């Protein structure tokens, strides 16, 4: 990850403009999600299937840098604990992958069932759980199911349209602009644990 480390150590001041726009997109996501959740009367509070145990991959530098900014708001002791935990999670996942095993490990940002950087959480962490759809030009609409907890709580409810498409397109457009501004030509695919490990030096 040397390229990412170099960027995370010293970024041009203008990159903050992109994160400010990302905040606006995330706020719109949160409002849309809450509207749909309220319609279903769905709540994942106290969830026994905790999605923080899922190895979600994140695909934008926007989310990487935004999470980096969030980590910089933590105290030194919390940072150290999170980074130590992230290294252990990465090691355990790597060992499981080498053995062809499927394991679930808690996200290193989760403490006592709560995200320590909730306001900085990536897109999938904001949108996961509720049935949704995605529309790509020239293709059939892709429908995604809700999580297991949603199915148990609200599985008999009539589908309420939750179209993620506008958010994906806004994120993609902003990501392209950020990469052009910073001269980034590679792609990113990392779970939160791997992101946090690369933050070790700069934060």
C-alpha positions, -999 to 999 in steps of 0.1 A, spaced: 0 0 0 29 25 -4 10 47 -28 -19 52 -4 5 58 25 22 85 6 -11 103 -1 -23 99 34 8 115 49 6 147 30 -25 157 10 -30 191 -8 -53 214 11 -78 215 -18 -87 178 -12 -109 190 16 -134 204 -9 -141 169 -21 -147 156 14 -171 185 21 -191 175 -9 -189 138 2 -204 149 35 -234 164 16 -239 131 -3 -236 111 28 -262 133 46 -286 128 17 -280 90 19 -288 91 56 -320 110 51 -332 87 23 -323 56 44 -341 69 74 -372 77 54 -374 41 41 -365 26 76 -393 47 91 -417 35 65 -410 -2 75 -406 7 112 -372 -10 109 -345 -7 135 -312 -26 137 -305 -15 173 -292 -44 192 -288 -65 160 -277 -100 167 -264 -104 131 -241 -73 134 -231 -61 99 -198 -49 115 -188 -86 114 -191 -86 76 -160 -80 54 -173 -52 33 -150 -39 6 -149 -1 -1 -140 11 -35 -134 49 -34 -105 70 -22 -131 95 -10 -141 70 17 -105 62 24 -95 98 30 -128 106 49 -121 78 73 -85 90 77 -99 124 87 -121 107 112 -92 87 127 -74 120 132 -101 132 155 -95 103 180 -72 105 210 -38 87 208 -49 59 231 -80 51 210 -60 53 178 -34 29 191 -61 4 202 -79 6 169 -48 2 149 -36 -28 170 -70 -44 165 -70 -37 128 -36 -54 124 -49 -85 142 -81 -86 121 -60 -83 89 -37 -111 100 -66 -134 109 -85 -127 76 -53 -133 56 -47 -166 75 -83 -177 69 -81 -168 32 -49 -189 28 -68 -218 43 -99 -212 22 -119 -206 53 -148 -181 56 -146 -162 88 -162 -131 103 -143 -106 124 -155 -75 141 -146 -42 124 -118 -25 144 -139 6 147 -167 -12 167 -165 -8 204 -192 -22 227 -215 -25 197 -211 10 185 -190 25 157 -164 48 171 -163 68 139 -200 66 130 -201 101 113 -172 90 91 -185 55 82 -183 45 45 -213 43 21 -222 6 24 -223 10 62 -249 37 57 -271 18 32 -268 -18 42 -299 -36 56 -329 -24 36 -341 -38 3 -330 -15 -26 -326 -12 -63 -299 -1 -87 -305 11 -123 -278 10 -149 -283 23 -184 -294 -4 -208 -297 -31 -181 -324 -46 -161 -330 -31 -126 -310 -50 -100 -329 -56 -68 -310 -62 -35 -326 -79 -5 -326 -66 30 -304 -82 57 -315 -112 77 -327 -90 106 -348 -69 82 -363 -101 67 -373 -113 102 -388 -79 112 -403 -66 80 -401 -94 54 -439 -94 49 -441 -57 43 -448 -44 8 -416 -32 -10 -410 5 -6 -388 19 -34 -352 26 -23 -332 35 -53 -295 37 -46 -286 47 -82 -284 85 -77 -260 81 -48 -237 57 -67 -235 81 -96 -228 111 -74 -201 91 -56 -186 79 -89 -185 114 -104 -169 129 -73 -144 101 -71 -133 107 -106 -128 144 -100 -108 136 -68 -85 111 -86 -79 136 -114 -70 164 -89 -46 142 -70 -32 123 -100 -44 89 -88 -46 63 -116 -52 31 -96 -83 16 -81 -89 8 -44 -106 -22 -29 -101 -24 9 -121 -33 40 -120 -9 69 -93 -29 88 -69 -26 59 -76 11 56 -69 17 93 -36 -2 91 -23 21 64 -32 51 86 -7 40 113 21 63 103 3 96 95 -22 97 123 
